[in-house]
């Protein structure tokens, strides 16, 4: 009887040790997954295309200008969870003076996907003409603008990890009046 008790006790110890090792291994795998694959990463935000939608200007009888720029912002979400961003605004500046704003509607980028956010920015010609450099730029045939957009959102992974993220995209835009074209260079930055 005593030998059966020793065998049962010995089997229970072995089973407990194997179960404990299994849970330790499972915990180690989960920690490695959370620190590597499931780690929240910054979504990449790039203002990819700036297109001159409309350009109208006249110098007589009075100076007037109308500019519409199309802006496509590409948002790549490298996470295994969705990136949801809030309503935002794109600003267009002419020598530091805000001459246009355009809304960016809230949205969501699925996990491991890329999404496009597009908007059209209409320039306030009167504000632009009030800036001192306008007439010299008009004579050169080029207007120098700067656009900026800020995305504020959250990365949500399996409803377990939620990390706030703020993305900034800025572009220097050169509008060529004679060619009815726009040239640009853009940068982006993401903060958690």
Sine and cosine of phi, psi and omega as CSV:
sin_phi,cos_phi,sin_psi,cos_psi,sin_omega,cos_omega
0.00,0.00,-0.62,0.79,-0.02,-1.00
-0.94,0.35,-0.54,0.84,0.02,-1.00
-0.93,0.36,-0.54,0.84,0.08,-1.00
-0.91,0.41,-0.63,0.78,-0.01,-1.00
-0.92,0.40,-0.64,0.77,0.04,-1.00
-0.91,0.41,-0.64,0.77,0.01,-1.00
-0.92,0.40,-0.69,0.73,0.02,-1.00
-0.90,0.45,-0.69,0.72,0.00,-1.00
-0.90,0.44,-0.67,0.74,0.02,-1.00
-0.91,0.41,-0.66,0.75,0.03,-1.00
-0.91,0.42,-0.62,0.78,0.03,-1.00
-0.91,0.42,-0.64,0.77,0.03,-1.00
-0.90,0.43,-0.70,0.71,0.00,-1.00
-0.89,0.46,-0.69,0.72,0.01,-1.00
-0.90,0.44,-0.66,0.75,0.02,-1.00
-0.91,0.42,-0.67,0.75,0.01,-1.00
-0.91,0.42,-0.70,0.72,0.01,-1.00
-0.90,0.44,-0.67,0.74,0.03,-1.00
-0.90,0.44,-0.71,0.71,0.02,-1.00
-0.88,0.47,-0.69,0.72,0.04,-1.00
-0.89,0.46,-0.63,0.77,0.04,-1.00
-0.87,0.49,-0.72,0.69,-0.01,-1.00
-0.93,0.37,-0.57,0.82,0.07,-1.00
-0.91,0.41,-0.68,0.73,0.04,-1.00
-0.90,0.44,-0.68,0.73,0.03,-1.00
-0.88,0.47,-0.68,0.73,0.04,-1.00
-0.89,0.45,-0.67,0.74,0.02,-1.00
-0.89,0.45,-0.67,0.75,0.03,-1.00
-0.90,0.45,-0.68,0.73,0.02,-1.00
-0.90,0.44,-0.66,0.75,0.03,-1.00
-0.90,0.44,-0.69,0.72,0.02,-1.00
-0.89,0.45,-0.67,0.74,0.04,-1.00
-0.88,0.47,-0.70,0.71,-0.02,-1.00
-0.91,0.41,-0.57,0.82,-0.04,-1.00
-1.00,0.09,-0.24,0.97,-0.03,-1.00
-0.88,-0.47,-0.98,0.22,-0.13,-0.99
-0.94,0.35,-0.69,0.72,-0.09,-1.00
-1.00,0.01,0.04,1.00,-0.01,-1.00
-0.89,0.46,0.79,-0.61,0.02,-1.00
-0.89,0.46,0.73,-0.68,0.01,-1.00
-0.88,-0.47,0.37,-0.93,0.00,-1.00
-0.96,0.29,0.81,-0.59,0.13,-0.99
-0.90,0.44,0.61,-0.79,0.00,-1.00
-1.00,0.00,0.80,-0.60,-0.04,-1.00
-0.87,-0.50,0.87,-0.50,-0.04,-1.00
-0.72,-0.69,0.82,-0.57,0.14,-0.99
-0.98,0.22,0.97,-0.25,-0.21,-0.98
-1.00,-0.03,-0.64,0.76,-0.10,-0.99
-0.78,-0.63,0.80,-0.60,0.17,-0.99
-0.89,-0.46,0.87,-0.49,-0.06,-1.00
-0.84,-0.54,0.70,-0.71,0.06,-1.00
-0.98,0.18,0.97,-0.26,-0.04,-1.00
-0.98,0.20,-0.66,0.75,-0.06,-1.00
-0.48,-0.88,0.65,-0.76,0.07,-1.00
-0.61,-0.80,0.90,-0.44,0.07,-1.00
-0.75,-0.66,0.78,-0.62,0.08,-1.00
-0.52,-0.85,0.51,-0.86,0.03,-1.00
-0.58,-0.82,0.47,-0.88,-0.01,-1.00
-0.93,-0.36,-0.31,0.95,0.04,-1.00
-0.68,-0.73,0.53,-0.85,0.06,1.00
-0.95,0.30,-0.45,0.89,0.10,-0.99
-0.71,-0.71,0.49,-0.87,-0.03,-1.00
-0.94,0.35,0.69,-0.72,0.01,-1.00
-0.44,-0.90,0.57,-0.82,0.02,-1.00
-0.60,-0.80,0.61,-0.80,0.07,-1.00
-0.70,-0.72,0.86,-0.51,-0.04,-1.00
-0.77,-0.64,0.76,-0.65,0.14,-0.99
-0.86,-0.51,0.84,-0.54,0.02,-1.00
-0.93,-0.38,0.73,-0.68,0.10,-0.99
-1.00,-0.09,0.76,-0.65,-0.05,-1.00
-0.81,-0.58,0.81,-0.59,0.08,-1.00
-0.91,-0.43,0.87,-0.49,0.03,-1.00
-0.97,-0.25,0.81,-0.58,0.00,-1.00
-0.99,-0.16,0.81,-0.58,0.00,-1.00
-0.90,-0.44,0.89,-0.46,0.05,-1.00
-0.97,-0.25,0.81,-0.58,0.00,-1.00
-0.97,-0.25,0.97,-0.26,-0.02,-1.00
-1.00,0.08,0.13,0.99,-0.08,-1.00
-1.00,0.00,0.29,-0.96,0.09,-1.00
-1.00,-0.01,0.36,0.93,0.06,-1.00
-0.60,-0.80,0.22,-0.98,-0.09,-1.00
-0.98,0.18,0.44,-0.90,0.11,-0.99
-0.92,-0.38,0.91,-0.42,-0.01,-1.00
-0.94,-0.34,0.82,-0.58,-0.01,-1.00
-0.91,-0.42,0.44,-0.90,-0.07,-1.00
-1.00,0.01,0.13,-0.99,0.12,-0.99
-0.85,0.53,0.61,-0.79,-0.04,-1.00
-0.56,-0.83,-0.03,-1.00,-0.02,-1.00
-0.68,-0.73,0.64,-0.77,0.14,-0.99
-0.99,-0.15,0.71,-0.71,0.02,-1.00
-0.91,-0.41,0.62,-0.78,0.07,-1.00
-0.86,-0.51,0.83,-0.56,-0.07,-1.00
-0.90,-0.44,0.56,-0.83,0.09,-1.00
-0.83,-0.56,0.95,-0.31,-0.10,-1.00
0.78,0.62,0.72,0.69,0.07,-1.00
1.00,0.08,-0.22,0.98,-0.01,-1.00
-1.00,-0.06,0.80,-0.61,0.01,-1.00
-0.94,0.33,0.88,-0.47,-0.01,-1.00
-0.92,-0.38,-0.11,0.99,0.02,-1.00
-0.31,-0.95,0.52,-0.85,0.14,-0.99
-0.69,-0.73,0.49,-0.87,0.04,-1.00
-0.56,-0.83,0.67,-0.74,-0.01,-1.00
-0.98,0.22,0.53,-0.85,0.17,-0.99
-0.89,-0.45,0.88,-0.47,-0.05,-1.00
-0.95,0.31,0.55,-0.84,0.04,-1.00
-0.86,0.50,0.44,-0.90,-0.02,-1.00
-0.26,-0.96,-0.09,-1.00,-0.06,-1.00
-0.58,-0.81,0.69,-0.72,0.08,-1.00
-0.94,-0.34,0.84,-0.54,-0.01,-1.00
-0.90,0.44,0.26,-0.97,0.01,-1.00
-0.86,0.51,0.67,-0.75,0.08,-1.00
0.83,0.56,0.55,0.84,-0.03,-1.00
-0.79,-0.61,0.18,-0.98,0.06,-1.00
-0.85,-0.52,0.69,-0.72,0.01,-1.00
-0.79,-0.61,0.46,-0.89,0.03,-1.00
-0.95,-0.30,0.69,-0.72,0.10,-1.00
-0.87,-0.49,0.87,-0.49,-0.05,-1.00
-0.87,-0.49,0.52,-0.86,0.04,-1.00
-0.45,-0.89,0.37,-0.93,0.07,-1.00
-0.89,-0.45,0.75,-0.66,-0.05,-1.00
-0.94,-0.34,0.85,-0.53,0.05,-1.00
-0.98,-0.19,0.79,-0.61,-0.07,-1.00
-1.00,0.06,0.68,-0.73,0.10,-0.99
-0.99,0.13,0.97,-0.25,-0.08,-1.00
-0.88,0.48,-0.59,0.81,-0.02,-1.00
-0.91,0.41,-0.66,0.75,0.04,-1.00
-0.90,0.43,-0.63,0.78,-0.02,-1.00
-0.92,0.40,-0.67,0.74,-0.03,-1.00
-0.94,0.34,-0.37,0.93,0.01,-1.00
-0.96,0.29,-0.32,0.95,0.02,-1.00
-0.97,0.26,0.67,-0.74,-0.11,-0.99
-0.86,0.51,-0.50,0.87,-0.07,-1.00
-1.00,0.10,-0.01,1.00,-0.13,-0.99
-0.88,0.47,-0.74,0.67,-0.08,-1.00
-0.92,0.40,-0.61,0.79,0.03,-1.00
-0.93,0.36,-0.61,0.79,0.07,-1.00
-0.91,0.42,-0.62,0.78,0.01,-1.00
-0.90,0.43,-0.64,0.77,0.05,-1.00
-0.91,0.41,-0.58,0.82,0.05,-1.00
-0.95,0.30,-0.41,0.91,-0.04,-1.00
1.00,0.08,0.29,0.96,-0.01,-1.00
-0.67,-0.74,0.66,-0.75,0.10,-0.99
-0.90,-0.44,0.70,-0.71,-0.03,-1.00
-0.95,-0.31,0.91,-0.42,-0.03,-1.00
-0.86,-0.51,0.32,-0.95,0.09,-1.00
-0.72,-0.69,0.79,-0.61,0.04,-1.00
-0.94,-0.33,0.51,-0.86,0.05,-1.00
-0.56,-0.83,0.59,-0.81,0.05,-1.00
-0.62,-0.79,0.63,-0.77,0.03,-1.00
-0.85,-0.52,0.76,-0.65,0.06,-1.00
-0.94,-0.34,0.83,-0.56,0.07,-1.00
-0.91,-0.42,0.82,-0.57,-0.06,-1.00
-0.37,-0.93,-0.22,-0.98,-0.01,-1.00
-0.71,-0.71,0.60,-0.80,0.17,-0.99
-0.99,-0.17,0.82,-0.58,-0.06,-1.00
-0.85,-0.52,0.93,-0.37,-0.03,-1.00
-0.94,-0.33,0.92,-0.40,0.03,-1.00
0.79,0.61,0.46,0.89,-0.05,-1.00
0.83,0.56,0.30,0.95,0.03,-1.00
-0.96,-0.27,-0.72,0.70,-0.04,-1.00
-0.95,-0.32,0.83,-0.56,0.07,-1.00
-0.80,-0.60,0.86,-0.51,-0.04,-1.00
-0.81,-0.59,0.76,-0.65,0.08,-1.00
-0.97,0.24,0.62,-0.79,0.01,-1.00
-0.67,-0.74,0.63,-0.77,0.05,-1.00
-0.81,-0.59,0.82,-0.58,0.00,-1.00
-0.90,-0.44,0.62,-0.79,0.02,-1.00
-0.81,-0.59,0.72,-0.69,0.07,-1.00
-0.79,-0.61,0.75,-0.66,0.01,-1.00
-0.73,-0.69,0.63,-0.77,-0.01,-1.00
-0.74,-0.67,0.65,-0.76,0.20,-0.98
-0.99,-0.14,0.85,-0.53,-0.10,-0.99
-0.89,-0.46,0.75,-0.67,0.08,-1.00
-0.90,-0.43,0.92,-0.40,0.01,-1.00
-1.00,-0.03,0.87,-0.50,0.01,-1.00
-1.00,-0.06,0.96,-0.28,-0.11,-0.99
-0.91,0.41,-0.66,0.75,-0.06,-1.00
-0.94,0.34,-0.58,0.81,-0.03,-1.00
-1.00,-0.01,-0.13,0.99,-0.10,-1.00
0.79,0.62,0.77,0.63,-0.08,-1.00
-0.66,-0.75,0.23,-0.97,0.06,-1.00
-0.70,-0.71,0.69,-0.72,0.09,-1.00
-0.91,-0.41,0.54,-0.84,-0.08,-1.00
-0.49,-0.87,0.36,-0.93,0.20,-0.98
-0.63,-0.78,0.69,-0.72,-0.14,-0.99
-0.80,-0.60,0.44,-0.90,0.11,-0.99
-0.73,-0.68,0.34,-0.94,0.07,-1.00
-0.61,-0.79,0.38,-0.92,0.02,-1.00
-0.54,-0.84,0.59,-0.81,0.00,-1.00
-0.76,-0.65,0.72,-0.70,0.03,-1.00
-0.81,-0.59,0.61,-0.79,0.11,-0.99
-0.99,-0.15,0.00,0.00,0.00,0.00
